Amino acid sequence: MVNPQPRPLLLGHRGVRPLPCLGLRWRKPGFPAENTLAAFDYAMVNGCDGFEFDVRYTRDRRSVLSHDPKFNRIEVAAVEYAGLERRRGYNLACLEDVLAQFGSAAYLDVELKVAGNEATVVAALRANPPLRGYVVSSFLPDVLLRLHHLEPSLSLAYICEHAEDAERWTELPIAAFIPHHSLVSQRLIDEVQARGMKLLTWTVNDAQDLLRLARWGVDGLISDDPRLLVRTFPRQPGAAS
């Protein structure tokens, strides 16, 4: 598919999410689970620029990758890291694992799901800063304000899903705004970019929506389906990797 617009940043949502709407069975053998190193590798191997992933913290303050508060019916925040082991045979990855394995090759959208472990996240990023770009993102304005207080140079992003929360982006010390794609308009993109910020949007799983948003000038697109992203926006010959 030929795309006349500049290629936006292409990010796999939680690496990849094998949803039925994408023609993938949730428990398809060999398919990587979301928010795992294998899912991130899948996004990169299939041509994405990077990926979004979710971070929570354990009782012993390890920054682990988990979207939901419970993991295998265990409250993530209530147990130590050693107690979080998947029955499929592998442990939850940590933020430090992602930075070590992908920090030199991928754009990272590090979403903090909860407050309370900002200092550990800042320390991890200082120790191993991503080289291909990143944002630390959250739905929670207080988390972003705390991060900015700890390290003003951090690249932060505000996420929102509902219109009543959208206006808060103008009040926060952020480098990027990440609204749900249903909230995005040409006017909003222009306003965000006029303030020197980037606009990324999620979760876009339809090729026509991807093309429309790119035509409007969105800076980045987050999708459950890395292959759809790259089919829709093939890298042009000679383009920088």
C-alpha positions in Angstrom: 0.0 0.0 0.0 1.6 3.3 -1.1 1.5 6.1 1.5 2.3 9.6 0.2 2.5 11.0 3.7 5.6 11.0 6.0 5.8 7.7 7.8 4.7 8.2 11.5 6.3 6.5 14.4 4.9 2.9 14.4 4.5 1.3 17.8 3.2 -2.1 18.8 0.6 -1.9 21.6 2.0 -4.0 24.5 4.3 -5.3 21.7 1.5 -7.2 20.1 -2.0 -8.2 21.1 -3.4 -11.3 19.4 -7.0 -10.3 19.5 -9.7 -12.2 17.6 -10.5 -9.1 15.5 -7.0 -9.4 14.1 -7.6 -13.0 13.0 -5.5 -14.4 15.8 -6.6 -16.8 18.5 -5.8 -15.6 22.0 -4.0 -18.8 22.9 -2.5 -19.6 19.6 0.5 -21.9 20.3 3.9 -20.1 19.9 2.3 -16.6 19.7 3.9 -14.2 22.2 1.9 -13.0 25.2 1.5 -9.2 25.4 3.9 -7.2 27.6 6.7 -9.8 27.2 10.1 -9.5 25.7 9.0 -11.9 23.0 6.1 -9.6 22.1 8.5 -6.7 21.8 10.8 -8.7 19.7 7.8 -9.6 17.5 7.0 -5.9 17.0 10.6 -5.1 16.1 11.2 -8.1 13.8 8.0 -7.2 11.9 9.3 -3.7 11.2 7.9 -1.4 14.0 10.0 1.5 15.3 9.2 0.5 18.9 6.5 -0.5 21.2 4.3 0.6 24.2 4.3 -1.4 27.4 2.8 -1.3 30.9 4.7 -1.0 34.2 3.5 -1.7 37.7 5.5 -2.4 40.8 5.8 -5.2 43.3 6.0 -5.0 47.1 9.8 -5.0 46.9 9.7 -2.1 44.4 10.5 -4.0 41.2 9.1 -2.3 38.1 7.4 -5.2 36.3 5.5 -5.5 33.1 1.8 -6.0 33.7 -1.3 -4.3 32.4 -3.7 -5.6 35.0 -3.5 -5.2 38.8 -3.6 -8.9 39.2 -1.3 -11.4 37.5 -2.5 -15.1 37.6 -4.9 -14.0 40.3 -2.1 -12.5 42.4 -2.1 -8.8 43.3 1.1 -7.5 41.7 1.6 -4.8 44.4 1.1 -7.2 47.3 3.9 -9.7 46.6 7.6 -9.7 46.0 9.0 -10.1 42.5 10.1 -13.7 43.2 6.5 -14.6 43.8 5.3 -13.6 40.4 5.9 -16.6 38.1 3.9 -17.5 35.1 2.4 -21.0 35.0 3.5 -21.1 31.4 7.1 -21.2 32.7 8.6 -17.7 32.7 8.7 -14.7 35.0 7.4 -11.3 34.5 9.9 -9.1 32.8 11.1 -5.9 34.4 11.7 -2.4 33.1 15.4 -3.0 33.4 15.2 -6.0 31.1 13.5 -4.0 28.4 16.0 -1.2 28.6 18.9 -3.6 28.4 17.5 -5.6 25.5 15.8 -2.9 23.4 17.1 0.4 24.6 19.6 0.8 21.8 17.2 -0.2 19.0 13.6 0.7 19.8 11.5 3.8 20.6 9.9 3.0 24.0 6.6 4.2 25.4 6.9 3.3 29.1 3.4 3.5 30.5 3.2 3.7 34.3 -0.1 2.3 35.4 0.1 3.3 39.1 1.8 5.9 41.3 4.4 5.2 44.0 7.5 3.9 42.2 8.5 6.9 40.2 12.0 7.2 41.7 12.9 3.6 40.7 11.8 4.3 37.2 13.9 7.5 37.0 16.9 5.6 38.3 16.5 2.8 35.7 16.3 5.4 32.9 19.3 7.2 34.2 21.3 4.0 34.4 20.4 2.9 30.8 18.8 5.7 28.8 17.0 4.7 25.6 19.0 5.7 22.5 16.2 5.7 19.9 13.8 7.9 21.7 11.2 7.3 24.5 8.4 8.7 26.5 7.3 7.8 30.0 3.5 8.0 29.8 0.6 7.8 32.2 -3.1 8.4 32.5 -2.3 9.9 35.9 -1.3 13.6 36.0 0.2 13.2 39.5 2.6 10.6 38.3 3.8 12.9 35.5 4.2 15.8 37.9 6.2 13.6 40.3 8.4 12.3 37.5 9.1 15.9 36.4 10.0 16.9 39.9 12.5 14.0 40.2 14.0 14.5 36.7 12.9 17.6 34.7 14.7 16.3 31.6 12.5 13.3 31.2 10.4 13.0 28.1 6.8 12.6 29.5 3.5 12.0 27.8 -0.1 12.2 29.0 -2.6 9.5 28.0 -6.4 10.0 27.9 -9.4 8.1 26.7 -12.3 10.4 27.5 -13.1 13.9 26.2 -13.5 15.2 29.8 -9.9 14.4 30.5 -8.4 15.7 27.3 -7.9 19.3 28.2 -5.4 18.5 30.9 -2.6 18.1 28.4 -2.2 21.8 28.3 -1.4 21.9 32.1 1.3 19.3 32.2 5.1 19.3 31.7 4.9 16.9 28.8 6.7 16.3 25.4 3.8 14.3 23.9 0.1 13.9 24.2 -1.4 10.4 23.6 -5.2 10.6 23.3 -7.4 7.7 22.2 -7.8 7.8 18.4 -11.6 8.7 18.8 -10.5 12.1 20.2 -8.0 13.0 17.5 -8.8 15.7 15.0 -6.8 17.7 12.5 -7.3 20.7 14.8 -6.0 18.9 17.9 -2.9 17.7 16.1 -2.2 21.2 14.8 -2.6 22.6 18.3 -0.4 20.1 20.0 2.4 20.5 17.4 2.1 24.3 17.5 3.1 24.0 21.2 6.2 22.0 20.2 4.8 18.6 21.3 4.2 15.4 19.5 0.8 13.6 19.2 0.7 9.9 19.3 -2.6 7.9 19.4 -3.9 4.5 20.3 -5.2 1.8 19.6 -5.6 1.9 15.9 -6.4 -1.4 14.2 -8.0 -0.3 10.9 -5.9 0.5 7.9 -8.2 3.4 6.7 -8.0 5.0 10.2 -4.3 4.7 10.2 -4.0 6.4 6.8 -6.4 9.1 7.8 -4.6 9.9 11.0 -1.3 10.0 9.1 -2.7 12.3 6.5 -3.7 14.7 9.3 -0.1 14.6 10.5 -0.1 12.5 13.6 3.4 11.8 14.9 2.9 8.3 16.0 0.5 5.4 15.8 0.0 2.6 18.3 -1.7 -0.6 17.1 -2.3 -4.1 18.4 -1.1 -5.4 15.0 2.5 -4.6 14.1 2.1 -6.3 10.7 -0.8 -4.0 9.8 1.2 -1.0 10.8 4.1 -1.9 8.5 1.9 -3.1 5.6 0.1 0.3 5.8 3.3 2.3 6.0 6.1 0.3 4.3 9.6 1.8 4.8 10.8 3.4 1.7 14.0 2.2 0.0 17.0 4.1 1.4 15.1 5.4 4.5 17.0 5.4 7.8 16.3 2.4 10.0 
